[in-house]
């Protein structure tokens, strides 16, 4: 595969990712909103700044978990667990978009090769 061909395949992949991302945007945006809202609630309950709460939400939701912010209250810990599930759903959604985009790109590439 030459450079121009590879560049075209990449462009088709990015177009497919963008298309499917727009399809699932309502779901993805809801998951993002839940991350922010849960982070703000935890920040309020724990006495953290809003920035720290949102940071905690994304670090927890994306299962990175650095550990410098740790909720002490039971309700905050339950919300942190929900953040973890929410982050897994976000990651899975993005992975599904990427896999579908790869499938579409490979199928289109094979069809062009057979012509």
For each residue, the residues with C-beta under 8 A, 3 or more apart:
1: 5 6 9
2: 5 6
3: 6 7
4: 7 8
5: 1 2 8 9
6: 1 2 3 9 10
7: 3 4 10 11
8: 4 5 11 12
9: 1 5 6 12 13 105 109
10: 6 7 13 14
11: 7 8 14 15
12: 8 9 15 16 104 105 108 109
13: 9 10 16 17 101 102 105
14: 10 11 17 18 101
15: 11 12 18 19
16: 12 13 19 20 100 101 104 105
17: 13 14 20 21 97 98 101
18: 14 15 21 22
19: 15 16 22 23 101
20: 16 17 23 24 97 100 101
21: 17 18 24 25 28 97
22: 18 19 25
23: 19 20
24: 20 21 27 28 93 96 97
25: 21 22 28 29
26: 29 30
27: 24 30 31 93
28: 21 24 25 31 32 90 93 94
29: 25 26 32 33
30: 26 27 33 34
31: 27 28 34 35 86 89 90 93
32: 28 29 35 36 90
33: 29 30 36 37
34: 30 31 37 38 86
35: 31 32 38 39 54 57 58 61 83 86 87 90
36: 32 33 39 40 54 57
37: 33 34 40 41
38: 34 35 41 42 57 79 82 83 86
39: 35 36 42 43 53 54 55 56 57 58 83
40: 36 37 43 44 50 53 54
41: 37 38 44 45 53 79
42: 38 39 45 46 48 53 56 57 71 76 79 80
43: 39 40 46 47 48 49 50 52 53 54 56
44: 40 41 47 53
45: 41 42 71 73 75 76
46: 42 43 53 69 71 72 73 76
47: 43 44
48: 42 43 52 53 56 69
49: 43 52 53
50: 40 43 53 54
51: 54 55
52: 43 48 49 55 56 69
53: 39 40 41 42 43 44 46 48 49 50 56 57
54: 35 36 39 40 43 50 51 57 58
55: 39 51 52 58 59 69
56: 39 42 43 48 52 53 59 60 69 71 80
57: 35 36 38 39 42 53 54 60 61 83
58: 35 39 54 55 61 62 87
59: 55 56 62 64 65 66 69
60: 56 57 63 64 65 80 83 84 87
61: 35 57 58 83 84 86 87 90
62: 58 59 87 90 91
63: 60 84 87 88 91
64: 59 60
65: 59 60
66: 59 69
67: 70
68:
69: 46 48 52 55 56 59 66
70: 67
71: 42 45 46 56 76 77 79 80
72: 46 76
73: 45 46 76 77
74: 77 78
75: 45 78 79
76: 42 45 46 71 72 73 79 80
77: 71 73 74 80 81
78: 74 75 81 82
79: 38 41 42 71 75 76 82 83
80: 42 56 60 71 76 77 83 84
81: 77 78 84 85
82: 38 78 79 85 86
83: 35 38 39 57 60 61 79 80 86 87
84: 60 61 63 80 81 87 88
85: 81 82 88 89
86: 31 34 35 38 61 82 83 89 90
87: 35 58 60 61 62 63 83 84 90 91
88: 63 84 85 91 92
89: 31 85 86 92 93
90: 28 31 32 35 61 62 86 87 93 94
91: 62 63 87 88 94 95
92: 88 89 95 96
93: 24 27 28 31 89 90 96 97
94: 28 90 91 97 98
95: 91 92 98 99
96: 24 92 93 99 100
97: 17 20 21 24 93 94 100 101
98: 17 94 95 101 102
99: 95 96 102 103
100: 16 20 96 97 103 104
101: 13 14 16 17 19 20 97 98 104 105
102: 13 98 99 105 106
103: 99 100 106 107
104: 12 16 100 101 107 108
105: 9 12 13 16 101 102 108 109
106: 102 103 109 110
107: 103 104 110 111
108: 12 104 105 111 112
109: 9 12 105 106 112 113
110: 106 107 113 114
111: 107 108 114 115
112: 108 109 115
113: 109 110
114: 110 111
115: 111 112
